[in-house]
Each structure stands twice: as structure tokens, then as C-alpha cells.
Amino acid sequence: MPWCEPCAKYFAPSALTTSGDCPSCGSHALVTGNTNKVTAKNLDLKALAASGGQGAEKIPWHFKLLVVLLVIYLGWRIVSLFL
């Protein structure tokens, strides 16, 4: 994201002038962060599949709890049909 130090603001790349300057004060906006974008040319799907899901996030405990409670509730609704 482009950052203007004098204005202390982040800008969308499309909000900057054609030369990359801040639209408010006119100083050059610095590009911060990771500028490497994932595109179809540099994405290696075989390497991602071979990693075996390393780096993937675990399922949160509260989602598991929600699924268990949903199963219990639906089970009770099925039982209550026959009572």
C-alpha cells in the first residue's frame, strides 16, 4: 500500500497521481509491505499440493462446538418427530 509520510495516510494505488505522488500534498508516496503479487504466472499449484497443507490454519474450537451442537439439535428434532 502506498504511504504518504507528511499526510500520515495510506492510499489506494489508483488514488495516486500518474507519477506516484500523493494527491493531497504532492510528495512521493512510498510503497510499503510485500509488493510481490500472486499471479497466474508465478503460482505453482504442484508445489502447493505437495506441501501437504503445511501452513494451513486449524479449524477453530468454537466452529467444532457449533457443529456438535447442531448435530445434537437436529438429532433431537428427529427424535421428537416420533414422540
Buried (B, 14 or more C-beta within 10 A) or exposed (E): EBBBEEBEBEBEEEEBEEEEBBEEEEEBBEEEEEEEEEEEEEEEEEEEEEEEEEEEEEEEEEEEEEEEEEEEEEEEEEEEEEE
